[in-house]
Amino acid sequence: MKRNAAIAATLAPLLLLAPLHAMAQVAAEKWTFSLMPYLWLPSVDGTLRYGPPAAGGASPNVSVDADTLLGALDMALMLSGEARKGRWLVATDVIYLDLSSDTSAVRSIDFNTGSGPVNISNTALDAGTQTNLKGTVWTLVGGYAAVQDPRATLDVIGGFRYFGLKATSNWQLSAMVTGPGGAQTFARTGSVTKSDDLWDAIVGVKGRVKLGDGNWFMPYYLDAGAGDSTLTWQGVLGVGHAFKWGEVLLAYRYLSYEQGGNKLIEDLSFGGFGLGVNFRF
C-alpha cells in the first residue's frame, strides 16, 4: 500500500538520527510534567457501512462530507499530558468530538437475498441525509528520548490508541428502492445507529526542532499502527513559541482509519488546525 510505504519512508530517516546524539547529556533524574488543553476543529471525510444486513434485509452505506462537518461541532473536549524522568516518558491524549452533518449522502444500499449482500448504487436518489458522529480517541504511549539536543529532540514511542465511535444516520430518499428480483425494498426514509470500538497498537516518533536563535520551534509527531483497524496513522506538524511557563502551539493534525470487511468504518479521516497552550511544571 502506498500509504504504508510513505509512512515507513518518513519514520526511517528520523529513527536513524538517534545514534548521532547517543552521548548527549542526560536530563536531571527528576519527574517533570506538562498539561495541554487545546482546541482542534477538524473536517471529516469517509464512508460508514451500517451492514452487513440480515437475510432478507437491507442496510445503507453513507458518505460523510468533509466540508460541512467543520462548521458543525456540537461539543468537544481535548487534553494531552506528559510525564518525564530522565530520558523516559509517558504521554497520553484524549479527544471527545460530537459532530453533525446535514449533507451526508446514502451512496449505496446492501441487500441480502439470502446468499449474501448485493450492493446497489443509489446516490442519485438521496434527497437529504443527516449524520451525527460521537467519538472518543484515547492514546497512551511510553517512550525514550533518543535525541536530546538544544536545537532538536526526538522521542521514539510505542503504545496503543482507542477509538470509540457511535454513528447515527437519518436518511431521506426521493423514492423507495427495490432490491434484486423485486422481492425486497429499502424505505424512502429511516434511521440507523451503529457503534464500533477499535484498539490498535502504534509506534512512532515525536519531538521538536528549534527555529533560529529565539524561542520559536517546530513540533512534530507521527505514528502508525494496526489491530482492530487495517491501518491507522496520525501526523502533526506546526509552530510554537516557548515561554518560561510552557508553550503556545499552532499545528495541523491529521488522523486516519481504514478497515476491511463489513465494519462500520470503511475509511474515516479527521484533519484540521489546532491551537493549544502547554503548561510545564
C-alpha positions as CSV (number, residue, x, y, z in Angstrom):
1,M,0.0,0.0,0.0
2,K,1.4,3.4,-1.0
3,R,0.3,5.0,2.3
4,N,2.1,2.4,4.4
5,A,5.2,2.9,2.3
6,A,5.1,6.7,2.7
7,I,4.8,6.3,6.5
8,A,7.7,3.9,6.6
9,A,9.8,6.2,4.5
10,T,9.1,9.1,6.8
11,L,9.8,7.2,10.0
12,A,13.1,5.5,8.8
13,P,15.3,8.7,8.5
14,L,14.0,10.0,11.8
15,L,14.9,6.9,13.6
16,L,18.4,6.9,12.1
17,L,19.1,10.2,13.8
18,A,19.2,8.5,17.2
19,P,22.8,7.4,17.2
20,L,24.1,10.9,16.3
21,H,23.3,12.1,19.8
22,A,23.7,9.0,21.8
23,M,26.2,10.7,24.0
24,A,24.0,13.8,24.7
25,Q,23.8,14.9,28.3
26,V,21.2,13.0,30.3
27,A,18.5,15.2,31.8
28,A,18.2,15.5,35.6
29,E,16.7,12.4,37.2
30,K,13.5,14.0,38.4
31,W,9.9,13.9,37.3
32,T,8.7,16.8,35.1
33,F,5.1,17.2,33.9
34,S,3.2,19.0,31.2
35,L,-0.6,19.5,30.6
36,M,-2.1,21.0,27.4
37,P,-5.7,21.8,26.8
38,Y,-6.3,22.5,23.2
39,L,-9.0,23.1,20.5
40,W,-8.9,21.1,17.3
41,L,-11.5,21.8,14.6
42,P,-11.2,19.0,12.1
43,S,-13.1,18.4,8.9
44,V,-14.2,14.8,8.4
45,D,-14.3,12.6,5.4
46,G,-15.1,9.0,5.0
47,T,-17.6,6.2,4.4
48,L,-19.8,4.4,7.0
49,R,-21.0,0.9,6.4
50,Y,-24.1,0.0,8.5
51,G,-24.3,-3.6,7.4
52,P,-24.0,-6.4,6.9
53,P,-27.8,-6.8,6.5
54,A,-29.5,-9.8,7.8
55,A,-31.0,-12.3,5.4
56,G,-34.0,-10.6,3.7
57,G,-32.9,-7.2,4.9
58,A,-31.0,-4.1,3.7
59,S,-28.6,-1.5,5.1
60,P,-27.2,1.8,3.8
61,N,-23.6,2.9,3.1
62,V,-23.3,6.6,3.9
63,S,-20.6,9.0,2.7
64,V,-19.6,11.8,5.1
65,D,-19.0,15.2,3.7
66,A,-15.6,16.8,4.7
67,D,-16.6,20.4,4.3
68,T,-19.9,20.6,6.2
69,L,-18.7,18.9,9.4
70,L,-16.1,21.7,10.0
71,G,-18.9,24.1,11.0
72,A,-21.0,21.5,12.9
73,L,-19.0,21.0,16.1
74,D,-21.6,20.3,18.8
75,M,-19.2,19.6,21.6
76,A,-15.5,18.9,22.1
77,L,-13.1,18.1,24.9
78,M,-9.4,17.8,24.2
79,L,-6.5,17.4,26.6
80,S,-3.0,16.0,26.4
81,G,-0.4,15.4,29.1
82,E,3.1,14.1,29.6
83,A,5.4,12.9,32.4
84,R,9.2,12.6,32.1
85,K,12.1,11.2,34.1
86,G,15.5,11.3,32.6
87,R,15.1,10.0,29.1
88,W,11.9,8.1,29.8
89,L,8.4,9.4,29.2
90,V,4.7,8.5,29.4
91,A,2.3,10.6,27.4
92,T,-1.5,10.5,26.9
93,D,-4.0,12.3,24.7
94,V,-7.8,12.4,25.0
95,I,-10.3,13.7,22.4
96,Y,-14.0,13.7,22.5
97,L,-15.9,15.1,19.5
98,D,-19.6,15.4,18.8
99,L,-20.1,16.4,15.1
100,S,-23.1,16.7,12.9
101,S,-23.6,16.8,9.1
102,D,-26.7,17.9,7.2
103,T,-25.3,17.0,3.8
104,S,-24.2,13.4,4.1
105,A,-25.4,11.0,1.4
106,V,-26.6,7.4,1.0
107,R,-24.1,6.3,-1.7
108,S,-25.3,2.7,-2.0
109,I,-27.5,0.0,-0.4
110,D,-26.6,-3.5,0.5
111,F,-29.5,-6.0,0.0
112,N,-29.2,-9.6,1.4
113,T,-31.3,-12.0,-0.7
114,G,-30.2,-14.9,1.4
115,S,-26.9,-15.8,-0.4
116,G,-25.0,-12.7,0.8
117,P,-25.1,-8.9,0.3
118,V,-25.8,-7.4,-3.1
119,N,-24.7,-3.8,-3.5
120,I,-26.9,-1.3,-5.4
121,S,-25.7,2.2,-6.1
122,N,-28.3,4.8,-5.1
123,T,-26.5,8.2,-4.9
124,A,-28.9,9.8,-7.4
125,L,-31.9,9.1,-5.1
126,D,-30.6,10.8,-2.0
127,A,-32.7,13.8,-1.0
128,G,-31.0,14.7,2.3
129,T,-29.2,12.6,4.8
130,Q,-28.1,13.7,8.3
131,T,-25.2,12.1,10.1
132,N,-24.1,12.5,13.7
133,L,-20.7,11.2,14.9
134,K,-19.8,10.9,18.6
135,G,-16.3,9.7,19.1
136,T,-13.6,9.3,21.8
137,V,-10.0,8.9,20.8
138,W,-7.6,7.9,23.6
139,T,-3.9,7.5,23.0
140,L,-1.4,6.2,25.6
141,V,2.3,5.7,24.9
142,G,5.6,5.2,26.6
143,G,8.9,6.4,25.0
144,Y,12.6,7.1,25.2
145,A,14.4,10.3,24.3
146,A,16.8,9.1,21.6
147,V,17.9,12.7,20.8
148,Q,18.2,15.5,23.4
149,D,19.9,18.5,21.9
150,P,19.3,22.2,22.4
151,R,18.3,22.5,18.8
152,A,16.4,19.3,18.2
153,T,14.7,16.4,20.2
154,L,13.4,13.1,19.1
155,D,11.4,10.6,21.2
156,V,10.8,7.1,20.0
157,I,7.3,6.0,21.2
158,G,5.1,2.9,21.4
159,G,1.7,2.2,22.9
160,F,-2.0,2.0,21.8
161,R,-4.8,4.1,20.5
162,Y,-8.5,3.5,21.3
163,F,-11.3,4.9,19.1
164,G,-14.9,4.5,20.2
165,L,-17.4,5.7,17.6
166,K,-21.2,6.0,17.7
167,A,-22.7,7.0,14.3
168,T,-26.3,7.8,13.5
169,S,-27.6,8.5,10.0
170,N,-31.2,9.7,9.2
171,W,-31.8,9.3,5.5
172,Q,-34.4,10.7,3.1
173,L,-34.6,9.4,-0.5
174,S,-36.7,10.6,-3.3
175,A,-38.2,7.2,-3.8
176,M,-38.3,3.7,-2.3
177,V,-35.5,1.4,-3.6
178,T,-36.3,-2.1,-4.8
179,G,-33.8,-4.8,-4.4
180,P,-32.7,-7.6,-6.8
181,G,-35.6,-9.5,-8.2
182,G,-38.1,-7.1,-6.7
183,A,-38.6,-9.2,-3.5
184,Q,-37.1,-6.6,-1.1
185,T,-37.4,-2.9,-0.6
186,F,-35.5,-0.2,1.2
187,A,-37.6,2.5,2.8
188,R,-37.6,6.1,1.5
189,T,-36.9,7.4,5.0
190,G,-35.4,5.9,8.1
191,S,-32.7,6.0,10.7
192,V,-29.9,3.7,11.7
193,T,-27.3,3.7,14.6
194,K,-24.2,1.6,15.0
195,S,-21.2,1.7,17.3
196,D,-17.6,0.4,17.0
197,D,-14.7,0.2,19.4
198,L,-11.2,0.0,17.9
199,W,-8.0,-0.9,19.7
200,D,-4.7,-0.5,17.8
201,A,-1.1,-0.8,18.7
202,I,1.0,2.1,17.5
203,V,4.7,3.1,17.1
204,G,6.1,6.4,16.1
205,V,8.3,9.4,16.8
206,K,7.8,12.9,18.2
207,G,9.8,15.9,19.1
208,R,10.7,19.5,18.1
209,V,13.2,21.4,16.0
210,K,14.4,24.9,17.1
211,L,13.8,27.7,14.6
212,G,16.5,30.3,14.6
213,D,18.1,31.6,17.8
214,G,14.9,32.8,19.5
215,N,12.1,30.9,21.2
216,W,10.3,29.6,18.1
217,F,10.3,25.9,17.3
218,M,8.6,23.4,15.1
219,P,6.8,20.5,16.9
220,Y,6.2,17.2,15.0
221,Y,4.5,13.9,15.7
222,L,4.0,10.8,13.6
223,D,2.6,7.3,14.5
224,A,1.2,4.3,12.6
225,G,-0.3,1.1,13.7
226,A,-2.9,-1.6,13.3
227,G,-5.1,-4.0,15.3
228,D,-8.8,-3.8,15.0
229,S,-8.0,-1.4,12.2
230,T,-6.3,-2.4,9.0
231,L,-4.3,0.8,9.3
232,T,-4.4,3.9,11.5
233,W,-1.9,6.7,11.4
234,Q,-1.6,10.2,12.7
235,G,0.6,13.2,11.9
236,V,1.1,16.6,13.4
237,L,3.3,19.5,12.2
238,G,3.2,23.0,13.5
239,V,4.9,26.0,15.0
240,G,5.3,27.0,18.6
241,H,6.7,29.7,20.9
242,A,8.3,28.9,24.2
243,F,7.8,30.8,27.4
244,K,9.2,30.2,31.0
245,W,6.0,28.5,32.0
246,G,5.4,26.5,28.8
247,E,4.5,26.9,25.2
248,V,1.7,28.1,22.8
249,L,1.4,25.9,19.7
250,L,-0.5,26.1,16.4
251,A,-0.4,22.8,14.4
252,Y,-2.1,20.9,11.6
253,R,-3.3,17.4,12.7
254,Y,-4.4,14.5,10.6
255,L,-5.9,11.2,11.9
256,S,-6.9,8.4,9.6
257,Y,-8.6,5.0,10.0
258,E,-9.1,2.2,7.5
259,Q,-10.9,-1.1,8.0
260,G,-11.8,-4.0,5.8
261,G,-14.8,-6.3,5.7
262,N,-18.3,-5.4,7.0
263,K,-17.1,-2.9,9.7
264,L,-18.8,0.4,10.5
265,I,-15.7,2.4,9.4
266,E,-14.8,1.6,5.8
267,D,-12.5,4.7,5.9
268,L,-12.6,7.8,8.1
269,S,-10.2,10.7,8.4
270,F,-10.1,13.9,10.5
271,G,-7.9,16.8,9.5
272,G,-7.6,20.4,10.6
273,F,-5.7,23.1,12.6
274,G,-5.5,23.1,16.3
275,L,-4.4,25.6,18.9
276,G,-3.0,24.6,22.3
277,V,-1.4,26.1,25.5
278,N,1.0,23.7,27.1
279,F,1.8,24.2,30.8
280,R,5.0,22.8,32.3
281,F,5.6,22.1,36.0
